[in-house]
Amino acid sequence: MSRAETPAAARAVMDDVPAARPYIDEAGTLVVPADCDPRYRWWTREGMKLAKLLVELHASRSVWERYLPDPYPEELQRENYPLLEG
């Protein structure tokens, strides 16, 4: 059944389902589902920068270092490791 053939009530429910979002799995792997919003496709010209995506996902230091050579951001340091402030 195509979207055009789907009853109106079912289409309304489908429209309420959020698009898939990127996430970091238990192994620390960044997962970007194929059906996610194109803005999350960091490898394309239109996608956001990988650093911005990792900040949005609140990546840990070990995940950050796996994907980027850049220094770990202060904002994530304060957020993820508050007891190390001082």
A tleap script that builds the chain and sets N, CA, C and O, in Angstrom:
source leaprc.protein.ff14SB
mol = sequence {
  NMET SER ARG ALA GLU THR PRO ALA ALA ALA
  ARG ALA VAL MET ASP ASP VAL PRO ALA ALA
  ARG PRO TYR ILE ASP GLU ALA GLY THR LEU
  VAL VAL PRO ALA ASP CYS ASP PRO ARG TYR
  ARG TRP TRP THR ARG GLU GLY MET LYS LEU
  ALA LYS LEU LEU VAL GLU LEU HIE ALA SER
  ARG SER VAL TRP GLU ARG TYR LEU PRO ASP
  PRO TYR PRO GLU GLU LEU GLN ARG GLU ASN
  TYR PRO LEU LEU GLU CGLY
}
set mol.1.N position { 0.846 -1.168 0.000 }
set mol.1.CA position { 0.000 0.000 0.000 }
set mol.1.C position { 0.899 1.241 0.000 }
set mol.1.O position { 1.770 1.375 0.859 }
set mol.2.N position { 0.693 2.128 -0.941 }
set mol.2.CA position { 1.494 3.350 -1.010 }
set mol.2.C position { 0.974 4.382 -0.028 }
set mol.2.O position { -0.115 4.233 0.525 }
set mol.3.N position { 1.751 5.421 0.183 }
set mol.3.CA position { 1.335 6.489 1.100 }
set mol.3.C position { 0.010 7.098 0.655 }
set mol.3.O position { -0.826 7.436 1.492 }
set mol.4.N position { -0.190 7.240 -0.654 }
set mol.4.CA position { -1.436 7.813 -1.172 }
set mol.4.C position { -2.620 6.907 -0.864 }
set mol.4.O position { -3.737 7.397 -0.704 }
set mol.5.N position { -2.403 5.592 -0.777 }
set mol.5.CA position { -3.480 4.645 -0.496 }
set mol.5.C position { -3.711 4.442 0.994 }
set mol.5.O position { -4.690 3.802 1.379 }
set mol.6.N position { -2.843 4.964 1.831 }
set mol.6.CA position { -2.952 4.783 3.266 }
set mol.6.C position { -4.089 5.642 3.801 }
set mol.6.O position { -4.205 6.809 3.428 }
set mol.7.N position { -4.939 5.080 4.676 }
set mol.7.CA position { -6.025 5.867 5.250 }
set mol.7.C position { -5.495 7.115 5.969 }
set mol.7.O position { -4.374 7.120 6.478 }
set mol.8.N position { -6.311 8.160 6.002 }
set mol.8.CA position { -5.903 9.448 6.588 }
set mol.8.C position { -5.442 9.297 8.028 }
set mol.8.O position { -4.458 9.925 8.419 }
set mol.9.N position { -6.117 8.490 8.824 }
set mol.9.CA position { -5.737 8.325 10.234 }
set mol.9.C position { -4.346 7.705 10.350 }
set mol.9.O position { -3.551 8.110 11.197 }
set mol.10.N position { -4.059 6.738 9.511 }
set mol.10.CA position { -2.743 6.090 9.539 }
set mol.10.C position { -1.670 7.068 9.080 }
set mol.10.O position { -0.570 7.075 9.633 }
set mol.11.N position { -1.969 7.900 8.074 }
set mol.11.CA position { -1.002 8.906 7.613 }
set mol.11.C position { -0.691 9.901 8.720 }
set mol.11.O position { 0.454 10.324 8.874 }
set mol.12.N position { -1.707 10.276 9.490 }
set mol.12.CA position { -1.490 11.223 10.587 }
set mol.12.C position { -0.546 10.627 11.617 }
set mol.12.O position { 0.323 11.330 12.134 }
set mol.13.N position { -0.698 9.345 11.924 }
set mol.13.CA position { 0.188 8.681 12.871 }
set mol.13.C position { 1.595 8.616 12.300 }
set mol.13.O position { 2.564 8.860 13.019 }
set mol.14.N position { 1.724 8.292 11.022 }
set mol.14.CA position { 3.035 8.208 10.387 }
set mol.14.C position { 3.736 9.559 10.418 }
set mol.14.O position { 4.954 9.618 10.587 }
set mol.15.N position { 2.986 10.642 10.257 }
set mol.15.CA position { 3.580 11.975 10.264 }
set mol.15.C position { 4.067 12.368 11.651 }
set mol.15.O position { 4.952 13.213 11.779 }
set mol.16.N position { 3.498 11.764 12.692 }
set mol.16.CA position { 3.906 12.073 14.065 }
set mol.16.C position { 5.176 11.340 14.475 }
set mol.16.O position { 5.793 11.698 15.478 }
set mol.17.N position { 5.574 10.329 13.727 }
set mol.17.CA position { 6.769 9.558 14.061 }
set mol.17.C position { 7.984 10.379 13.646 }
set mol.17.O position { 8.124 10.737 12.477 }
set mol.18.N position { 8.868 10.678 14.609 }
set mol.18.CA position { 10.039 11.480 14.237 }
set mol.18.C position { 10.983 10.706 13.325 }
set mol.18.O position { 11.058 9.478 13.375 }
set mol.19.N position { 11.693 11.447 12.502 }
set mol.19.CA position { 12.680 10.820 11.626 }
set mol.19.C position { 13.789 10.215 12.485 }
set mol.19.O position { 14.040 10.662 13.604 }
set mol.20.N position { 14.429 9.219 11.955 }
set mol.20.CA position { 15.543 8.597 12.669 }
set mol.20.C position { 16.619 9.642 12.928 }
set mol.20.O position { 16.833 10.544 12.118 }
set mol.21.N position { 17.290 9.509 14.063 }
set mol.21.CA position { 18.344 10.449 14.432 }
set mol.21.C position { 19.642 9.689 14.650 }
set mol.21.O position { 19.627 8.509 15.001 }
set mol.22.N position { 20.756 10.361 14.443 }
set mol.22.CA position { 22.039 9.720 14.729 }
set mol.22.C position { 22.158 9.440 16.233 }
set mol.22.O position { 21.505 10.084 17.054 }
set mol.23.N position { 22.988 8.488 16.562 }
set mol.23.CA position { 23.241 8.168 17.969 }
set mol.23.C position { 24.605 7.519 18.098 }
set mol.23.O position { 25.220 7.121 17.109 }
set mol.24.N position { 25.062 7.420 19.322 }
set mol.24.CA position { 26.317 6.733 19.624 }
set mol.24.C position { 25.933 5.454 20.353 }
set mol.24.O position { 25.294 5.503 21.404 }
set mol.25.N position { 26.318 4.317 19.803 }
set mol.25.CA position { 25.927 3.049 20.412 }
set mol.25.C position { 26.810 2.714 21.620 }
set mol.25.O position { 27.731 3.459 21.956 }
set mol.26.N position { 26.516 1.597 22.255 }
set mol.26.CA position { 27.225 1.203 23.479 }
set mol.26.C position { 28.717 0.997 23.264 }
set mol.26.O position { 29.502 1.126 24.204 }
set mol.27.N position { 29.115 0.679 22.042 }
set mol.27.CA position { 30.538 0.470 21.733 }
set mol.27.C position { 31.249 1.776 21.393 }
set mol.27.O position { 32.454 1.784 21.142 }
set mol.28.N position { 30.496 2.888 21.386 }
set mol.28.CA position { 31.098 4.181 21.066 }
set mol.28.C position { 31.158 4.476 19.581 }
set mol.28.O position { 31.918 5.340 19.143 }
set mol.29.N position { 30.360 3.763 18.808 }
set mol.29.CA position { 30.322 3.965 17.365 }
set mol.29.C position { 29.230 4.959 17.004 }
set mol.29.O position { 28.096 4.834 17.468 }
set mol.30.N position { 29.559 5.928 16.194 }
set mol.30.CA position { 28.575 6.884 15.699 }
set mol.30.C position { 27.743 6.194 14.633 }
set mol.30.O position { 28.280 5.682 13.651 }
set mol.31.N position { 26.427 6.182 14.829 }
set mol.31.CA position { 25.504 5.543 13.892 }
set mol.31.C position { 24.620 6.630 13.291 }
set mol.31.O position { 23.930 7.353 14.010 }
set mol.32.N position { 24.649 6.734 11.972 }
set mol.32.CA position { 23.808 7.697 11.256 }
set mol.32.C position { 22.877 6.884 10.363 }
set mol.32.O position { 23.289 6.433 9.294 }
set mol.33.N position { 21.613 6.690 10.787 }
set mol.33.CA position { 20.685 5.876 10.001 }
set mol.33.C position { 20.466 6.449 8.599 }
set mol.33.O position { 20.519 7.662 8.397 }
set mol.34.N position { 20.224 5.577 7.658 }
set mol.34.CA position { 20.026 5.999 6.267 }
set mol.34.C position { 18.814 6.910 6.113 }
set mol.34.O position { 18.781 7.751 5.215 }
set mol.35.N position { 17.811 6.749 6.987 }
set mol.35.CA position { 16.598 7.548 6.849 }
set mol.35.C position { 16.584 8.783 7.753 }
set mol.35.O position { 15.522 9.351 8.008 }
set mol.36.N position { 17.742 9.194 8.230 }
set mol.36.CA position { 17.788 10.379 9.085 }
set mol.36.C position { 17.718 11.647 8.240 }
set mol.36.O position { 17.880 11.607 7.020 }
set mol.37.N position { 17.478 12.752 8.897 }
set mol.37.CA position { 17.448 14.062 8.254 }
set mol.37.C position { 18.792 14.278 7.543 }
set mol.37.O position { 19.841 14.030 8.138 }
set mol.38.N position { 18.781 14.730 6.296 }
set mol.38.CA position { 20.030 14.934 5.554 }
set mol.38.C position { 21.028 15.868 6.241 }
set mol.38.O position { 22.224 15.804 5.954 }
set mol.39.N position { 20.566 16.718 7.128 }
set mol.39.CA position { 21.507 17.625 7.803 }
set mol.39.C position { 22.489 16.872 8.688 }
set mol.39.O position { 23.559 17.398 8.997 }
set mol.40.N position { 22.154 15.652 9.104 }
set mol.40.CA position { 23.039 14.856 9.945 }
set mol.40.C position { 24.087 14.077 9.153 }
set mol.40.O position { 24.974 13.460 9.743 }
set mol.41.N position { 23.995 14.100 7.843 }
set mol.41.CA position { 24.953 13.366 7.001 }
set mol.41.C position { 26.223 14.188 6.859 }
set mol.41.O position { 26.421 14.901 5.875 }
set mol.42.N position { 27.066 14.072 7.855 }
set mol.42.CA position { 28.259 14.908 7.958 }
set mol.42.C position { 29.220 14.733 6.794 }
set mol.42.O position { 30.052 15.607 6.552 }
set mol.43.N position { 29.128 13.650 6.083 }
set mol.43.CA position { 30.036 13.371 4.974 }
set mol.43.C position { 29.599 14.059 3.677 }
set mol.43.O position { 30.329 14.014 2.686 }
set mol.44.N position { 28.414 14.699 3.666 }
set mol.44.CA position { 27.966 15.403 2.467 }
set mol.44.C position { 28.229 16.898 2.608 }
set mol.44.O position { 28.464 17.399 3.707 }
set mol.45.N position { 28.186 17.580 1.514 }
set mol.45.CA position { 28.410 19.026 1.520 }
set mol.45.C position { 27.326 19.750 2.316 }
set mol.45.O position { 27.606 20.756 2.968 }
set mol.46.N position { 26.095 19.248 2.269 }
set mol.46.CA position { 24.966 19.888 2.943 }
set mol.46.C position { 24.889 19.529 4.435 }
set mol.46.O position { 24.214 20.213 5.204 }
set mol.47.N position { 25.568 18.477 4.832 }
set mol.47.CA position { 25.486 18.012 6.214 }
set mol.47.C position { 26.269 18.881 7.180 }
set mol.47.O position { 27.163 19.629 6.784 }
set mol.48.N position { 25.915 18.769 8.468 }
set mol.48.CA position { 26.629 19.544 9.487 }
set mol.48.C position { 28.025 18.974 9.696 }
set mol.48.O position { 28.299 17.826 9.346 }
set mol.49.N position { 28.882 19.770 10.257 }
set mol.49.CA position { 30.243 19.336 10.552 }
set mol.49.C position { 30.204 18.226 11.594 }
set mol.49.O position { 29.340 18.218 12.471 }
set mol.50.N position { 31.132 17.301 11.496 }
set mol.50.CA position { 31.187 16.177 12.426 }
set mol.50.C position { 31.341 16.656 13.864 }
set mol.50.O position { 30.727 16.089 14.769 }
set mol.51.N position { 32.139 17.673 14.088 }
set mol.51.CA position { 32.329 18.197 15.442 }
set mol.51.C position { 31.007 18.686 16.020 }
set mol.51.O position { 30.702 18.419 17.182 }
set mol.52.N position { 30.229 19.393 15.227 }
set mol.52.CA position { 28.930 19.900 15.705 }
set mol.52.C position { 27.997 18.739 16.036 }
set mol.52.O position { 27.278 18.783 17.035 }
set mol.53.N position { 28.006 17.708 15.206 }
set mol.53.CA position { 27.170 16.538 15.450 }
set mol.53.C position { 27.566 15.845 16.751 }
set mol.53.O position { 26.699 15.457 17.533 }
set mol.54.N position { 28.859 15.689 16.985 }
set mol.54.CA position { 29.308 15.036 18.223 }
set mol.54.C position { 28.958 15.878 19.450 }
set mol.54.O position { 28.639 15.326 20.503 }
set mol.55.N position { 29.014 17.185 19.330 }
set mol.55.CA position { 28.593 18.047 20.444 }
set mol.55.C position { 27.094 17.863 20.688 }
set mol.55.O position { 26.662 17.737 21.833 }
set mol.56.N position { 26.309 17.849 19.623 }
set mol.56.CA position { 24.859 17.668 19.753 }
set mol.56.C position { 24.517 16.341 20.416 }
set mol.56.O position { 23.532 16.243 21.146 }
set mol.57.N position { 25.328 15.325 20.162 }
set mol.57.CA position { 25.090 13.996 20.744 }
set mol.57.C position { 25.739 13.828 22.120 }
set mol.57.O position { 25.654 12.756 22.719 }
set mol.58.N position { 26.385 14.883 22.620 }
set mol.58.CA position { 27.041 14.854 23.939 }
set mol.58.C position { 28.078 13.728 24.011 }
set mol.58.O position { 28.110 12.958 24.971 }
set mol.59.N position { 28.908 13.650 23.000 }
set mol.59.CA position { 29.906 12.581 22.902 }
set mol.59.C position { 30.900 12.628 24.054 }
set mol.59.O position { 31.295 13.703 24.504 }
set mol.60.N position { 31.291 11.473 24.516 }
set mol.60.CA position { 32.329 11.380 25.548 }
set mol.60.C position { 33.689 11.705 24.934 }
set mol.60.O position { 33.827 11.776 23.713 }
set mol.61.N position { 34.670 11.897 25.774 }
set mol.61.CA position { 36.023 12.192 25.301 }
set mol.61.C position { 36.545 11.047 24.424 }
set mol.61.O position { 37.157 11.298 23.386 }
set mol.62.N position { 36.313 9.810 24.828 }
set mol.62.CA position { 36.838 8.677 24.048 }
set mol.62.C position { 36.182 8.598 22.674 }
set mol.62.O position { 36.853 8.270 21.696 }
set mol.63.N position { 34.898 8.888 22.579 }
set mol.63.CA position { 34.222 8.896 21.279 }
set mol.63.C position { 34.774 10.038 20.437 }
set mol.63.O position { 35.076 9.852 19.258 }
set mol.64.N position { 34.905 11.214 21.033 }
set mol.64.CA position { 35.443 12.376 20.320 }
set mol.64.C position { 36.812 12.041 19.716 }
set mol.64.O position { 37.066 12.301 18.540 }
set mol.65.N position { 37.674 11.467 20.533 }
set mol.65.CA position { 39.036 11.167 20.079 }
set mol.65.C position { 39.065 10.079 19.009 }
set mol.65.O position { 40.011 10.008 18.224 }
set mol.66.N position { 38.058 9.248 18.973 }
set mol.66.CA position { 37.968 8.215 17.942 }
set mol.66.C position { 37.718 8.834 16.568 }
set mol.66.O position { 38.200 8.330 15.553 }
set mol.67.N position { 36.957 9.937 16.546 }
set mol.67.CA position { 36.542 10.519 15.276 }
set mol.67.C position { 37.264 11.796 14.871 }
set mol.67.O position { 37.339 12.105 13.682 }
set mol.68.N position { 37.795 12.541 15.829 }
set mol.68.CA position { 38.393 13.833 15.499 }
set mol.68.C position { 39.745 14.042 16.186 }
set mol.68.O position { 39.930 13.630 17.331 }
set mol.69.N position { 40.678 14.672 15.495 }
set mol.69.CA position { 41.966 14.994 16.124 }
set mol.69.C position { 41.894 16.297 16.926 }
set mol.69.O position { 42.818 16.621 17.672 }
set mol.70.N position { 40.803 17.037 16.773 }
set mol.70.CA position { 40.640 18.326 17.461 }
set mol.70.C position { 40.565 18.117 18.974 }
set mol.70.O position { 40.164 17.047 19.431 }
set mol.71.N position { 40.947 19.130 19.749 }
set mol.71.CA position { 40.825 19.034 21.206 }
set mol.71.C position { 39.364 18.860 21.629 }
set mol.71.O position { 38.454 19.374 20.979 }
set mol.72.N position { 39.159 18.145 22.705 }
set mol.72.CA position { 37.817 17.930 23.250 }
set mol.72.C position { 37.245 19.276 23.693 }
set mol.72.O position { 37.916 20.012 24.417 }
set mol.73.N position { 36.023 19.616 23.278 }
set mol.73.CA position { 35.453 20.927 23.583 }
set mol.73.C position { 35.206 21.157 25.071 }
set mol.73.O position { 34.801 20.249 25.797 }
set mol.74.N position { 35.456 22.376 25.504 }
set mol.74.CA position { 35.230 22.753 26.903 }
set mol.74.C position { 33.786 22.511 27.322 }
set mol.74.O position { 33.527 22.043 28.431 }
set mol.75.N position { 32.839 22.831 26.427 }
set mol.75.CA position { 31.427 22.671 26.788 }
set mol.75.C position { 31.097 21.211 27.097 }
set mol.75.O position { 30.314 20.939 28.007 }
set mol.76.N position { 31.680 20.274 26.356 }
set mol.76.CA position { 31.442 18.861 26.655 }
set mol.76.C position { 32.210 18.433 27.901 }
set mol.76.O position { 31.729 17.604 28.674 }
set mol.77.N position { 33.387 18.987 28.094 }
set mol.77.CA position { 34.169 18.683 29.295 }
set mol.77.C position { 33.356 19.035 30.544 }
set mol.77.O position { 33.241 18.227 31.466 }
set mol.78.N position { 32.797 20.239 30.567 }
set mol.78.CA position { 31.996 20.679 31.727 }
set mol.78.C position { 30.743 19.841 31.890 }
set mol.78.O position { 30.359 19.498 33.008 }
set mol.79.N position { 30.103 19.509 30.770 }
set mol.79.CA position { 28.844 18.769 30.811 }
set mol.79.C position { 29.045 17.304 31.197 }
set mol.79.O position { 28.318 16.775 32.038 }
set mol.80.N position { 30.030 16.652 30.581 }
set mol.80.CA position { 30.220 15.207 30.778 }
set mol.80.C position { 31.097 14.860 31.978 }
set mol.80.O position { 31.008 13.756 32.517 }
set mol.81.N position { 31.940 15.798 32.395 }
set mol.81.CA position { 32.867 15.518 33.489 }
set mol.81.C position { 32.855 16.666 34.494 }
set mol.81.O position { 33.890 17.298 34.706 }
set mol.82.N position { 31.710 16.953 35.120 }
set mol.82.CA position { 31.607 18.113 36.012 }
set mol.82.C position { 32.521 18.024 37.241 }
set mol.82.O position { 32.938 19.057 37.765 }
set mol.83.N position { 32.833 16.837 37.702 }
set mol.83.CA position { 33.655 16.704 38.902 }
set mol.83.C position { 35.121 17.013 38.637 }
set mol.83.O position { 35.902 17.170 39.576 }
set mol.84.N position { 35.498 17.099 37.377 }
set mol.84.CA position { 36.887 17.398 37.046 }
set mol.84.C position { 37.124 18.889 36.931 }
set mol.84.O position { 38.256 19.324 36.715 }
set mol.85.N position { 36.066 19.681 37.074 }
set mol.85.CA position { 36.225 21.145 37.033 }
set mol.85.C position { 37.004 21.597 38.253 }
set mol.85.O position { 36.862 21.040 39.342 }
set mol.86.N position { 37.797 22.573 38.063 }
set mol.86.CA position { 38.479 23.047 39.254 }
set mol.86.C position { 39.567 23.936 38.989 }
set mol.86.O position { 40.222 24.405 39.919 }
savepdb mol mol.pdb
quit
